[in-house]
């Protein structure tokens, strides 16, 4: 993946995250993009209530990851730091 391709993919990922942010903020949480690896793995940080919620992994995998992969199928996974 070239640097330009990576930047374009990162922009798309950030756009999807921004679309999801309102839902997380409504529950007292938030999400921050951290990194997109060359292996197309997205790292995010869950913040606020989402950072300590026992359902955070479900939100991450069934919510955030599913939404990102639906819009950007080439993304392999979304992981939290």
NORNORBEL-V557390 format. One record per backbone hydrogen bond with DSSP energy under -0.5 kcal/mol. CO is the residue of the C=O (numbers start at 1). NH is the residue of the N-H. E is the energy in kcal/mol with one decimal. If there is no record, write none. Layout:
<<CO | NH | E> <CO | NH | E>>
//
This chain:
<<2 | 6 | -2.4> <3 | 7 | -2.3> <4 | 8 | -2.3> <5 | 9 | -2.5> <6 | 10 | -2.7> <7 | 11 | -2.1> <8 | 12 | -1.9> <9 | 13 | -2.4> <10 | 14 | -2.6> <11 | 15 | -1.9> <12 | 16 | -2.0> <13 | 17 | -2.5> <14 | 18 | -2.4> <15 | 19 | -1.6> <16 | 20 | -1.6> <17 | 21 | -1.7> <18 | 22 | -0.6> <20 | 23 | -1.0> <20 | 24 | -1.5> <21 | 25 | -2.8> <22 | 26 | -1.8> <23 | 27 | -0.6> <24 | 27 | -0.9> <24 | 29 | -2.7> <25 | 28 | -1.7> <28 | 49 | -2.4> <30 | 47 | -2.7> <32 | 45 | -2.5> <35 | 43 | -3.2> <37 | 40 | -1.8> <40 | 76 | -2.7> <40 | 77 | -0.8> <41 | 37 | -2.6> <42 | 79 | -3.2> <43 | 34 | -2.7> <43 | 35 | -1.8> <44 | 81 | -2.1> <45 | 32 | -2.1> <47 | 30 | -1.5> <47 | 50 | -1.3> <48 | 51 | -1.2> <48 | 52 | -0.6> <49 | 52 | -0.7> <49 | 53 | -1.2> <53 | 56 | -1.7> <55 | 59 | -2.4> <56 | 60 | -2.8> <57 | 61 | -2.7> <58 | 62 | -2.4> <58 | 63 | -0.7> <59 | 63 | -1.1> <59 | 64 | -2.4> <60 | 65 | -3.5> <61 | 66 | -0.9> <63 | 67 | -2.1> <64 | 68 | -2.5> <65 | 69 | -2.9> <66 | 70 | -1.8> <67 | 71 | -1.7> <68 | 72 | -3.0> <72 | 75 | -2.0> <77 | 42 | -2.7> <79 | 44 | -2.5>>
//
